[in-house]
């Protein structure tokens, strides 16, 4: 089985309130689901729409932050999740310096 290289970036979906707090604090410690699971959930570009559909359907004002995984290489683990696909998980805090871009999604 051929090993596919992992992408250099992934995405974190946040509510508007979570994003505002992230900007104010300079660090994101996780959404309630992240705190419950013990890591911060991220999605690759290919996984993003499925995550929006499954976990954020109908929500307004979401912010999709692009995360530089190379800046977090020591705390990223790729683990199987939905459908056995490998998802990037952050075992630690997400610093604002690792965000390389973001966009506001009108509705999921």
LINDASUL-V575773 format. One record per residue. RES is the residue in one small letter. SS is DSSP state (~ for helix, > for strand, _ for the rest). NEAR is the number of other ideal C-beta (glycine too) atoms within 12 Angstrom. Layout:
# LINDASUL-V575773
res-><RES;RES>
ss-><SS;SS>
near-><NEAR;NEAR>
This chain:
# LINDASUL-V575773
res-><x;x;x;x;x;x;x;x;x;x;x;x;x;x;x;x;x;x;x;x;x;x;x;x;x;x;x;x;x;x;x;x;x;x;x;x;x;x;x;x;x;x;x;x;x;x;x;x;x;x;x;x;x;x;x;x;x;x;x;x;x;x;x;x;x;x;x;x;x;x;x;x;x;x;x;x;x;x;x;x;x;x;x;x;x;x;x;x;x;x;x;x;x;x;x;x;x;x;x;x;x;x;x;x;x;x;x;x>
ss-><_;_;_;_;_;_;_;_;>;>;>;>;>;>;_;~;~;~;~;~;~;~;~;~;~;_;>;>;_;_;_;~;~;~;~;~;~;_;_;>;>;_;>;_;~;~;~;~;~;~;~;~;~;~;~;_;_;_;_;>;>;>;>;>;>;>;>;>;~;~;~;~;_;_;_;>;>;>;>;>;_;~;~;~;_;>;>;>;>;>;_;_;_;>;>;~;~;~;>;>;>;>;>;>;>;>;>;_>
near-><3;4;7;11;10;22;24;19;28;37;38;47;40;39;26;20;18;31;27;16;19;30;18;12;15;15;19;37;20;26;29;15;21;25;15;11;17;16;28;40;38;43;35;31;20;20;27;32;20;22;32;23;17;20;26;29;16;14;23;15;21;30;32;33;35;27;40;26;33;17;22;31;18;12;21;31;23;25;20;12;23;20;12;8;17;24;32;39;30;36;22;22;22;39;21;23;15;35;30;20;15;26;18;19;26;14;13;24>
